[in-house]
Amino acid sequence: MDIEKKLDGLIKRVQYARDILGDTEDRRLTAFATKLDAFLDRNINLTQEELWDKLNTYSESLAVLEKDIDTALSPMDKVRIVRHSERICLEDILENVYDNYTVVGGKDDMSIDPGMVIARAYISRRVGKKVHNQPVMVVGQEKGHGQEFRNGGCIKPWGNANALRYMKVAARENIPIHTYVFTPGSYPVEDYPGAAQQIAENIYEMCGLEVPIISVISEGGSGGAEAIAMADKRLMLSHGYYSVISPEGAAAIEGRLRGGERAPVELIETCAKSQQITADDNLSSGYIDGIIREPALGARPEHFDFYKLVRSEVIRATDEVVLSVKGLRLFRGAAIKNRNKKELTNESVFVRWSISSNAKDRLLWKRYKKYRRMAQHAFEDKRTFLEKINSAKMDAMAAAYSTIRYDLIKKYQTKIKSIAEEAKDEIHVVTNKVDKLKQLIAGKIGISTKSTSEVELALTKLSEDSEPDLPPSDYRHYVSPRASEDREITCPNSEKDGCLEIWSRDLFEEFAGVCPTCGHHFPMEYRWYLANLFDWGTVREFNKSICSANPTSFPNFQERLDASKAKTGLQSACITFEGSIKHTKVICSTLVAPFRGGSVGAAEGEKFIRALELAGKKRYPFLAYVHGTAGIRIQEGVNGLIQMPRVTLAVRRYIESGGLYIVLYDTNSYAGPVASFLGCSPYQYAVRSSRIGFAGPGVIKETTGMDIAPDYHSAYNALSRGHIQDIWDRRDIRRNLHQAFLTVGGRNLYYR
């Protein structure tokens, strides 16, 4: 029986190796499989002991062959490793890495989302004769070993919401969080709260969790990974992958496939390699902090030595994060240095994982700086030396002015004013009756006082413009080129609403692209918004010379990038500028659809962050106008994907310091940006023509097999599930934005 069991194990190992290689046939594996199939028939005369020895020899030979194959694995081979049902899963890690655990997020298929597993665990460490049980919160996607109810680790919005809930519990209890990423991507469903909106909330809240966060990535697929992968230390399994999109998805986009067509194997392999998705690629780019080396052809449940390595690495990573923010710098540095000299399995260096309030502040600052440094190599900065000096000078002047005005002068003004107002309110209680008596006497003898209408106006008005609104908002600053076409246009709702034919000149000039009958919004150029929303002559663009690049050397992409630059006259899909809306100064970042669909890469993320930093220094409100975005630019690989947590950290820092952040969507806005730095705004609005969601109809069909309704991503559905707060008519945007700045921001605008 033992002979048959060992033989069956060898056969499974050979089949596993063949599965990993996909369509590529390895003759050595084929020969080995043939030899094993005929093993018992060929060796029928051998004794049990001789058979056992021969199988041991086969096992050693197979181990050598596995190591040889492992050295030549392609990126796509590693993708097949993490997708294999024999791949280690979160349950294996909980059982073998931690000393004890209790699942708190629900049990198996009866939980809110069976793909998300949450456990309260602890790691026991001996110091002298005493044993310390150090608690942690473990959060991760669970695929299981072929368990279909886990949905392949694709998490629905409520699964991510549950994960965030318990990460906040960990922050309250002051214990570290360990996250394990085993997902090909989030499930693209827009049911409340919506996939994009929930991922955005997860990233935003994780940016501010005041406990060490350690993330271990096996399969990191796009926004689904980012929902729990925002961490102080990010480790990656050596046979894992971390990517903005699956190789098949990238091949489908590159090959412009439609209607269920399958991409050629060669194109899929090319995309997997060009996107730089492996652990070594991500380490060299600076997006992970270390690699946990796996056995040949990837870790499987029976590799118990590997669990010891994982345990040691997560302990080591947690120790390093805690030590890096501890108060005693002299001993902290010595402890880290000494720790790095130890063997990986040595747990003799003990670090307490609870941190003080001062250490928490340092932790958040180090987290921000860590992500701020990322992706600096992935864009082109074509500013001259003098331009850089001038930019730094302007930033310094703005920071100095704001510090003096708001942090010094206004601080004491506010205190004095507050004391004076409190005293005045107390006196008013006493004098109120006297005032009423005065008004009564004045009325009797015919002396005029303030009318009721004047008093009501003073109480209800928001603010006063110091000068008239010049020029008026009459939509004549920019005229769409389509207004010159001498033709009539039919509204798409004409059959339903009886809309009349509209002459192009009227539609794209006087009517601002809006059907006068039903209100349908035709697309308008981004230049229309720049000219008609902002006060004439106030728009001043900055960081124009930060340009999109091709950091992964993706095949044929540089030519397409150059073509987009030549066609649009832009250097990236993001325009950042300073302007005024009815004399209210704002910083604006605009994602422009004509440039690569408004997709976000390293340049766009960098410009967005610099604009947020400038808004913070100048104490200006920030407007993100999304003329359209197709998501993260897949050709940049993780250089683009990392912008999700990277920009969100900058948004959070701006908001937490008192900034007012408003997002306005137009046309089609999907995927990564919506699921991170746009979707985390507390004030999101949409033009009536908007379509907002996590994934487009094609991706949803490919992922879930479901055909969605035509209005699935409409602004009205986004409003009904709470993603946005209101829907605006294009002709009212200027007035509504001004109103929002006055009511949401108040008279001070920046500080609430």
KEBADO-989504 format. One record per residue (C-alpha): x, y, z; residue in three letters. Coordinates in steps of 0.2 Angstrom, whole numbers, padded with zeros to 4 digits, always signed. Each point is the difference from the previous one (the first is absolute). Example, Ala and Ser with C-alpha at 12.3 -4.5 7.8 and 13.67 -1.06 7.14 Angstrom:
KEBADO-989504
+0062-0022+0039ALA
+0006+0017-0003SER
end
This chain:
KEBADO-989504
+0000+0000+0000MET
+0014+0012+0004ASP
+0008-0004-0017ILE
-0016+0004-0009GLU
-0002+0016+0010LYS
+0018+0006-0003LYS
-0002-0004-0019LEU
-0016+0009-0001ASP
+0009+0015+0009GLY
+0014+0000-0014LEU
-0013-0001-0014ILE
-0009+0015+0007LYS
+0016+0010+0002ARG
+0004-0004-0019VAL
-0018+0005-0005GLN
+0001+0016+0011TYR
+0016+0005-0009ALA
-0008-0003-0017ARG
-0015+0011+0005ASP
+0012+0014+0004ILE
+0008+0000-0017LEU
-0016+0001-0009GLY
+0001-0004-0018ASP
+0019-0001+0000THR
+0005-0019+0001GLU
+0015-0005+0009ASP
+0007-0016-0007ARG
+0008-0005+0017ARG
-0017+0001+0009LEU
-0008-0010-0014THR
+0013-0014+0002ALA
-0001+0001+0019PHE
-0019-0002-0001ALA
+0001-0015-0012THR
+0013-0008+0012LYS
-0012+0002+0015LEU
-0015-0006-0009ASP
+0009-0017-0004ALA
+0009+0000+0017PHE
-0009-0015+0008LEU
-0001-0010-0016ASP
+0018+0001-0004ARG
+0006-0003+0018ASN
-0012-0014+0005ILE
+0013-0012+0006ASN
+0008+0013+0012LEU
-0002-0001+0019THR
-0009+0014+0009GLN
+0016+0006+0007GLU
+0008+0001-0018GLU
-0016+0009-0006LEU
+0001+0012+0014TRP
+0019+0004-0004ASP
-0004+0002-0018LYS
-0014+0012+0003LEU
+0011+0010+0011ASN
+0013+0001-0014THR
-0014+0006-0011TYR
-0005+0013+0012SER
+0017+0007+0001GLU
+0002+0001-0019SER
-0017+0008-0001LEU
+0006+0013+0013ALA
+0015+0004-0010VAL
-0011+0002-0016LEU
-0012+0011+0009GLU
+0014+0012+0005LYS
+0006+0000-0018ASP
-0017+0004-0006ILE
-0002+0013+0013ASP
+0015+0010-0005THR
-0008+0003-0018ALA
-0018+0004+0005LEU
-0007+0014-0010SER
-0012+0014+0008PRO
-0015-0009-0007MET
+0006-0017+0008ASP
+0000+0009+0017LYS
-0018+0006-0004VAL
-0005-0018-0002ARG
+0009-0005+0016ILE
-0011+0013+0011VAL
-0016-0006-0009ARG
+0003-0018+0003HIS
-0011-0009+0012SER
+0015-0007+0009GLU
+0007+0017+0004ARG
+0001+0004+0019ILE
-0015+0010+0006CYS
-0004+0011+0015LEU
-0007-0015+0010GLU
+0017-0009-0002ASP
+0009+0016+0006ILE
-0012+0002+0015LEU
+0003-0018+0005GLU
+0019+0000-0002ASN
+0006+0018+0003VAL
-0010+0005+0015TYR
+0000-0009+0017ASP
-0019+0002+0002ASN
-0014+0009-0009TYR
-0019+0003+0001THR
-0009+0005-0016VAL
-0011+0016+0003VAL
-0006+0004-0017GLY
-0012-0014-0002GLY
+0002-0018-0004LYS
+0002-0008-0017ASP
-0015+0002-0012ASP
-0011+0008+0014MET
+0011+0015+0001SER
-0004+0017-0007ILE
+0012-0004-0014ASP
+0009-0017+0000PRO
+0014+0007-0010GLY
+0006+0011+0014MET
+0006-0008+0016VAL
+0004+0010+0016ILE
+0008-0008+0016ALA
+0006+0006+0017ARG
+0016-0009+0002ALA
+0016+0000+0010TYR
+0018-0004-0001ILE
+0009-0008+0015SER
+0018+0006+0004ARG
+0011-0006+0014ARG
+0011+0013+0009VAL
+0010-0009+0013GLY
-0012-0011+0009LYS
-0015+0011-0004LYS
-0012-0003-0015VAL
-0008+0015-0008HIS
-0015-0002-0010ASN
+0000+0015-0012GLN
-0018+0003-0008PRO
-0002+0005-0018VAL
-0015+0002-0012MET
+0002-0011-0016VAL
-0010+0005-0015VAL
+0001-0008-0017GLY
-0009-0007-0015GLN
-0003-0018+0000GLU
-0001-0011-0015LYS
+0001-0017+0009GLY
+0005-0015-0010HIS
-0013+0000-0014GLY
-0014+0006+0011GLN
-0012+0008-0012GLU
-0010+0009+0013PHE
+0015+0011+0004ARG
-0002+0008-0018ASN
+0018-0002-0004GLY
+0005+0013+0013GLY
-0010+0014-0010CYS
-0007+0011+0014ILE
-0017+0008+0000LYS
-0002+0018+0008PRO
-0007-0007+0016TRP
+0015-0011+0002GLY
+0012+0014-0001ASN
-0011+0010+0012ALA
+0001-0014+0012ASN
+0019+0000-0001ALA
+0001+0018+0003LEU
-0012-0001+0015ARG
+0012-0012+0009TYR
+0016+0009-0006MET
-0008+0015+0010LYS
-0003-0012+0015VAL
+0019-0004-0001ALA
+0004+0019+0000ALA
-0011+0002+0016ARG
+0009-0014+0008GLU
+0017+0006-0005ASN
+0005-0017-0008ILE
+0009-0002-0017PRO
-0009-0005-0016ILE
+0006-0014-0011HIS
-0008-0001-0017THR
+0002-0014-0013TYR
-0005+0004-0018VAL
-0006-0015-0010PHE
-0012+0008-0013THR
-0001+0002-0019PRO
-0010+0016+0003GLY
-0016+0006+0008SER
-0017-0006-0005TYR
-0007+0014-0012PRO
-0017+0003+0008VAL
-0007+0017+0003GLU
-0013-0005+0013ASP
+0001+0010+0015TYR
+0013+0006+0005PRO
+0007-0003-0017GLY
+0017-0009-0003ALA
+0009+0016-0005ALA
-0007+0010+0015GLN
+0005-0013+0013GLN
+0017-0003-0006ILE
+0003+0019+0000ALA
-0006+0001+0018GLU
+0011-0015+0005ASN
+0016+0008-0007ILE
-0005+0017+0007TYR
-0003-0007+0018GLU
+0015-0011-0001MET
+0011+0015-0003CYS
-0004+0006+0017GLY
+0000-0016+0011LEU
+0012+0004+0014GLU
+0007-0018+0001VAL
+0013-0009-0010PRO
-0007-0008-0015ILE
+0010-0015-0009ILE
-0006-0006-0017SER
+0005-0017-0008VAL
-0005-0001-0018ILE
-0002-0016-0010SER
-0012+0005-0013GLU
-0003+0019-0001GLY
-0013+0004-0013GLY
-0003+0019-0002SER
-0012+0009+0011GLY
-0005-0016+0009GLY
+0017-0002+0007ALA
+0002+0019+0004GLU
-0016-0002+0011ALA
+0011-0008+0014ILE
+0018+0002-0007ALA
+0003+0018+0006MET
+0014-0004+0013ALA
+0016+0006+0009ASP
+0009-0016-0006LYS
-0005-0009-0015ARG
+0007-0018-0003LEU
-0003-0011-0015MET
+0002-0018-0003LEU
+0013-0004-0013SER
-0012-0009-0012HIS
-0014+0013+0002GLY
-0005+0014-0011TYR
-0006+0018+0003TYR
-0008+0009-0015SER
-0012+0013-0005VAL
-0010-0013-0011ILE
+0002-0018-0004SER
+0011-0005-0015PRO
-0016-0006-0009GLU
-0009+0017+0003GLY
+0015+0010-0006ALA
+0001-0011-0016ALA
-0018+0002-0003ALA
+0002+0019+0001ILE
+0016+0000-0010GLU
-0008-0011-0014GLY
-0016+0010+0000ARG
-0010-0016+0002LEU
-0019+0000+0000ARG
-0014-0012+0002GLY
+0008-0013+0011GLY
+0015-0002-0012GLU
+0015-0008+0009ARG
+0017+0008-0001ALA
+0015-0010-0008PRO
+0011-0009+0012VAL
+0015+0010-0006GLU
-0008+0017+0003LEU
-0005-0006+0018ILE
+0018-0005+0003GLU
+0007+0016-0006THR
-0012+0010+0010CYS
+0004-0010+0016ALA
+0019+0004-0003LYS
-0002+0018-0005SER
-0011+0005+0015GLN
+0014-0005+0012GLN
-0011-0009+0012ILE
+0012-0012+0009THR
+0007+0002+0017ALA
+0017+0004-0006ASP
-0007+0013-0012ASP
-0010+0008+0014ASN
+0015+0000+0012LEU
+0011+0009-0013SER
-0013+0013-0002SER
-0002+0003+0018GLY
-0018-0005+0002TYR
+0003-0014+0012ILE
+0013-0001+0015ASP
+0005-0018-0001GLY
-0002-0017-0008ILE
-0004-0016+0009ILE
+0008-0014-0010ARG
-0011-0015-0004GLU
+0004-0018-0003PRO
+0003-0006-0018ALA
-0016+0003-0011LEU
-0009+0009+0014GLY
-0006-0003+0018ALA
-0012-0014+0003ARG
-0009-0005+0016PRO
+0013-0014+0004GLU
+0015+0012+0000HIS
+0001+0002+0019PHE
+0017+0008+0000ASP
-0007+0014-0011PHE
-0013+0005+0014TYR
+0015+0002+0012LYS
+0007+0012-0012LEU
-0016+0010-0002VAL
-0002+0001+0019ARG
+0018+0006+0002SER
-0002+0013-0014GLU
-0017+0008+0006VAL
+0007+0000+0018ILE
+0016+0009-0006ARG
-0010+0012-0011ALA
-0011+0005+0015THR
+0015+0002+0011ASP
+0008+0011-0012GLU
-0015+0012-0003VAL
-0003+0001+0019VAL
+0019+0003+0004LEU
+0001+0014-0014SER
-0013+0011+0010VAL
+0006-0004+0018LYS
+0006+0015+0010GLY
+0018-0007+0004LEU
+0008+0003-0016ARG
+0017-0006+0005LEU
-0006-0017+0006PHE
-0012-0002-0014ARG
+0013+0002-0014GLY
+0011-0013+0009ALA
-0014-0012+0002ALA
-0005+0000-0018ILE
+0018-0002-0005LYS
+0003-0014+0012ASN
-0017-0008-0006ARG
+0006+0000-0018ASN
+0015-0010+0005LYS
-0011-0014+0008LYS
-0005-0016-0009GLU
-0018+0002-0007LEU
-0007-0013+0012THR
+0008+0008+0016ASN
-0014+0009+0010GLU
+0012+0005+0014SER
-0001+0018-0003VAL
-0016+0005+0008PHE
-0010+0016-0004VAL
-0016+0005+0008ARG
-0013+0005-0013TRP
-0010+0013+0009SER
+0005+0018-0004ILE
-0003+0016+0008SER
-0009+0015-0006SER
+0016+0009-0006ASN
+0006-0016-0009ALA
-0017+0000-0009LYS
+0003+0017-0007ASP
+0017-0005-0006ARG
-0008-0016-0007LEU
-0012+0010-0011LEU
+0013+0012-0006TRP
+0012-0014-0005LYS
-0014-0009-0009ARG
-0004+0016-0010TYR
+0019+0003-0004LYS
+0002-0018-0005LYS
-0014+0001-0013TYR
+0005+0017-0005ARG
+0017-0006-0006ARG
-0007-0013-0011MET
-0001+0001-0019ALA
+0012+0014-0001GLN
+0009-0009-0015HIS
-0016-0003-0009ALA
-0004+0017-0008PHE
+0010+0013-0009GLU
+0003+0017+0008ASP
+0005+0012-0014LYS
+0001+0016+0010ARG
+0016+0010-0001THR
+0011+0003+0015PHE
-0006+0018+0001LEU
-0019-0006-0001GLU
+0004-0013+0014LYS
+0008+0014+0011ILE
-0015+0012-0004ASN
-0012-0014+0005SER
+0009-0003+0016ALA
+0000+0018+0004LYS
-0018+0003-0003MET
-0004-0015+0011ASP
+0011+0006+0014ALA
-0008+0018-0001MET
-0018-0008+0000ALA
+0005-0011+0015ALA
+0007+0015+0010ALA
-0014+0012-0004TYR
-0013-0013+0005SER
+0010-0005+0016THR
+0000+0019+0006ILE
-0017+0004-0005ARG
-0009-0016+0005TYR
+0011-0009+0013ASP
+0006+0016+0010LEU
-0011+0015-0003ILE
-0017-0008-0003LYS
+0003-0012+0014LYS
+0000+0014+0013TYR
-0013+0010-0009GLN
-0012-0015+0001THR
+0003-0002+0019LYS
-0003+0019+0003ILE
-0015+0000-0011LYS
-0007-0015+0008SER
+0001+0007+0017ILE
-0007+0017-0006ALA
-0015-0009-0008GLU
-0003-0011+0016GLU
-0001+0016+0010ALA
-0011+0009-0012LYS
-0012-0015+0000ASP
-0001+0001+0019GLU
-0003+0019+0000ILE
-0013-0003-0014HIS
-0011-0010+0011VAL
-0001+0014+0012VAL
-0002+0014-0012THR
-0012-0009-0012ASN
-0016+0006+0009LYS
+0008+0018+0000VAL
+0002-0001-0019ASP
-0018-0005-0002LYS
-0006+0014+0011LEU
+0011+0012-0011LYS
-0008-0006-0016GLN
-0018+0002+0007LEU
+0004+0018+0005ILE
+0008+0004-0016ALA
-0015-0007-0010GLY
-0012+0010+0011LYS
+0009+0017-0003ILE
+0003-0004-0019GLY
+0019-0003+0000ILE
+0005-0013-0013SER
+0010-0016+0004THR
+0006-0014-0010LYS
-0014-0009-0010SER
-0004-0018+0003THR
+0005-0004-0017SER
+0017+0008+0003GLU
+0003-0010+0015VAL
-0005-0016-0008GLU
+0012+0003-0014LEU
+0014+0003+0012ALA
-0004-0017+0008LEU
-0002-0010-0015THR
+0013+0006-0013LYS
+0016-0010-0001LEU
+0012+0013-0005SER
+0003+0015-0011GLU
+0010+0002-0016ASP
+0012+0014+0002SER
-0002+0005-0019GLU
-0013-0005-0013PRO
+0001-0016-0009ASP
+0010+0004-0016LEU
-0002-0007-0012PRO
-0017-0007+0002PRO
-0002-0019-0002SER
-0007+0001-0017ASP
+0010-0015-0008TYR
+0007+0011-0013ARG
+0019-0001+0005HIS
+0002-0017-0010TYR
-0010-0006-0014VAL
+0000-0018-0005SER
+0007-0003-0018PRO
-0016-0011-0003ARG
-0010+0017+0001ALA
+0007+0004-0017SER
-0008-0015-0008GLU
-0015+0004-0011ASP
-0011-0014+0004ARG
-0014-0006+0012GLU
+0002-0012+0014ILE
-0012-0013+0006THR
-0001-0003+0019CYS
+0001-0018+0005PRO
-0015+0002+0010ASN
-0011+0007-0014SER
-0011-0015-0002GLU
-0004-0001+0018LYS
-0001+0018+0004ASP
-0004+0008-0017GLY
+0015+0011+0000CYS
+0001+0011-0015LEU
+0015+0001-0012GLU
+0014+0012+0006ILE
+0011+0010-0010TRP
+0018-0003+0004SER
+0004+0018+0003ARG
-0014+0002+0012ASP
+0004-0016+0009LEU
+0019+0002+0003PHE
+0000+0019+0003GLU
-0016+0007+0007GLU
-0007-0016+0008PHE
+0017-0006+0007ALA
-0002-0017-0008GLY
-0017-0004+0009VAL
-0015-0005-0009CYS
-0013+0014+0004PRO
-0015-0013+0000THR
+0006-0014+0011CYS
+0016+0006+0007GLY
+0011-0013-0007HIS
+0018+0005+0001HIS
+0011-0002-0015PHE
+0019-0001+0003PRO
+0010+0016+0001MET
+0019+0003-0002GLU
+0009+0003+0016TYR
+0005+0017-0006ARG
-0018+0005+0001TRP
+0001-0003+0019TYR
+0016+0009+0002LEU
-0007+0016-0008ALA
-0018+0000+0007ASN
+0003-0006+0018LEU
+0014+0011+0004PHE
+0001+0019+0001ASP
+0007+0007-0016TRP
+0019+0002+0000GLY
+0003-0009+0017THR
+0005-0017-0006VAL
+0019-0003+0003ARG
+0006-0017-0004GLU
+0015-0007+0009PHE
+0011-0016-0001ASN
-0004-0001-0019LYS
+0017-0007-0003SER
-0003-0016+0010ILE
-0003-0013-0014CYS
-0007-0017-0002SER
+0014-0013-0004ALA
+0002-0019-0003ASN
+0009-0006+0015PRO
-0003-0019-0004THR
+0006+0002-0018SER
-0017-0007-0005PHE
+0001-0005-0019PRO
-0006+0013-0012ASN
-0007+0011+0014PHE
+0012+0014-0001GLN
-0005+0004-0018GLU
-0019+0000+0005ARG
+0005+0012+0015LEU
+0009+0012-0012ASP
-0015-0001-0011ALA
-0012+0005+0014SER
+0012+0014+0005LYS
+0001+0007-0018ALA
-0019-0002-0003LYS
-0006+0009+0017THR
+0015+0011+0003GLY
+0001-0006+0018LEU
+0014-0010+0008GLN
-0011-0010+0011SER
-0019-0004+0004ALA
+0000+0012+0015CYS
+0000+0019-0001ILE
+0003+0009+0017THR
-0003+0019+0002PHE
-0005+0014+0011GLU
-0016+0010-0003GLY
-0015+0009+0007SER
-0018-0004-0001ILE
-0010+0016+0004LYS
+0016+0007+0009HIS
+0002-0016+0010THR
+0018-0006-0002LYS
+0002-0019-0003VAL
+0013-0012-0005ILE
-0007-0012-0014CYS
+0006-0017-0007SER
-0009-0005-0016THR
+0001-0018-0007LEU
-0002+0002-0019VAL
-0009-0013-0010ALA
+0008+0003-0017PRO
+0018-0004+0007PHE
+0000-0019+0001ARG
-0018-0001+0006GLY
+0005+0011+0015GLY
+0009-0016+0007SER
+0012+0003+0015VAL
+0018-0004+0001GLY
+0015+0006+0010ALA
+0000+0018-0008ALA
-0018+0002+0003GLU
+0001-0006+0018GLY
+0015+0012+0003GLU
-0009+0015-0007LYS
-0015-0004+0011PHE
+0011-0001+0016ILE
+0010+0016-0004ARG
-0017+0009-0003ALA
-0006-0006+0017LEU
+0016+0005+0009GLU
-0002+0017-0008LEU
-0018+0002+0005ALA
+0005-0005+0018GLY
+0014+0013+0000LYS
-0011+0014-0007LYS
-0015-0005+0011ARG
-0011-0001-0016TYR
-0014-0012-0003PRO
+0003-0014-0013PHE
-0011-0005-0015LEU
+0003-0016-0009ALA
-0009+0001-0016TYR
-0001-0017-0009VAL
-0004+0004-0019HIS
+0002-0019-0001GLY
+0011-0014+0005THR
+0002-0018-0006ALA
+0009-0005+0016GLY
+0019-0004+0003ILE
+0011-0001-0015ARG
+0004-0018-0002ILE
+0015+0002-0011GLN
+0009+0008+0016GLU
-0004-0015+0010GLY
+0003+0002+0019VAL
+0007+0017-0003ASN
-0018+0005-0004GLY
-0009-0011+0013LEU
+0011+0007+0014ILE
-0008+0017-0003GLN
-0016-0006+0008MET
+0007-0001+0018PRO
+0013+0013-0004ARG
-0012+0014-0005VAL
-0013-0005+0013THR
+0013+0003+0014LEU
+0003+0018-0007ALA
-0019+0003-0001VAL
-0002-0006+0018ARG
+0014+0011+0006ARG
-0008+0015-0008TYR
-0017-0004+0007ILE
+0006-0003+0017GLU
+0009+0016+0001SER
-0016+0009-0004GLY
-0001+0000-0019GLY
-0017+0000-0010LEU
+0001-0013-0013TYR
-0014-0001-0013ILE
-0001-0012-0015VAL
-0010+0003-0016LEU
-0003-0014-0012TYR
-0004+0001-0018ASP
-0002-0012-0015THR
+0008-0018+0004ASN
+0009-0002+0017SER
+0005-0017+0004TYR
+0012-0012+0010ALA
+0016+0005+0010GLY
-0002+0019+0002PRO
-0018-0002+0005VAL
+0004-0014+0012ALA
+0013+0011+0009SER
+0005+0018+0000PHE
-0016+0006-0008LEU
-0012-0012+0008GLY
+0006+0005+0018CYS
-0006+0018-0001SER
-0015+0004+0011PRO
-0007+0012-0013TYR
-0002-0008-0017GLN
-0011+0006-0013TYR
-0004-0004-0018ALA
-0006+0008-0016VAL
-0016-0008-0007ARG
+0009-0009-0014SER
+0012-0009+0012SER
+0003-0019+0001ARG
+0009-0005+0015ILE
+0005-0017+0006GLY
+0014-0012+0004PHE
+0001-0010-0016ALA
-0008+0003-0017GLY
-0013-0011-0008PRO
+0012-0011-0009GLY
+0011-0004+0015VAL
-0016-0004+0010ILE
-0006-0012-0014LYS
+0017-0008-0001GLU
+0002-0002+0019THR
-0017-0005+0006THR
-0009-0006-0016GLY
-0014+0013+0003MET
-0008+0012-0012ASP
-0003+0016+0009ILE
-0014+0013-0003ALA
+0004+0015-0012PRO
-0002+0012+0015ASP
+0010-0011+0012TYR
+0014+0013+0002HIS
-0011+0016-0002SER
+0002+0015+0011ALA
-0017-0004+0007TYR
+0005-0017+0006ASN
+0016+0007+0007ALA
-0011+0012+0010LEU
-0012-0013+0006SER
+0014-0011+0008ARG
+0008+0015+0008GLY
+0016+0002-0011HIS
-0004+0018-0005ILE
-0010+0013+0010GLN
-0009+0009-0015ASP
-0002+0001-0019ILE
+0003+0016-0008TRP
-0006+0008-0017ASP
+0016+0005-0010ARG
-0007+0018-0001ARG
-0001+0001+0019ASP
+0017-0006+0004ILE
+0008+0017+0003ARG
-0014+0006+0011ARG
-0001-0017+0010ASN
+0019-0001+0003LEU
+0000+0018+0006HIS
-0014-0004+0012GLN
+0008-0016+0006ALA
+0016+0009+0004PHE
-0010+0013+0010LEU
-0011-0013+0009THR
+0012-0015+0002VAL
+0015+0010+0003GLY
-0007+0015+0008GLY
+0007+0018+0000ARG
+0018-0007+0004ASN
-0001-0013-0014LEU
+0015-0010+0005TYR
-0002-0002+0018TYR
-0017-0007+0006ARG
end
